[in-house]
């Protein structure tokens, strides 16, 4: 008997239940989602010679909940990863802002009962 494949992402909600989304996302959770996904795409996609488009990287990250997006910008100890050399000027400023938000999200999410969402 053949079984169809089901991706794990279909079991992970992008938006967390209240009050978690508002606590982790701050005053504008949707803007926080966008910021973290955009910076992840900036990190992954150098301006030239990259086989995956910036939009595809953004879309892949945008499907994840806030604690997962935060993890893309932090190392295993919860510290910000180095900003890649190709991320400069306004993008680097945005990256530092996103990394500060990611650190805050990871710290707050640790004490929340989020299951596979966190």
Secondary structure, 3 states (H helix, E strand, C coil): CCCCCCCHHHHCCCCCCCCHHHHHHCCCHHHHHHHHHHHHHHHHCCCCCCCCCHHHHHHHHHCCCHHHHHHHCECCCCCECCCCCCCCHHHHHHHHHHHHHHHHHHHHHCCCCCHHHC
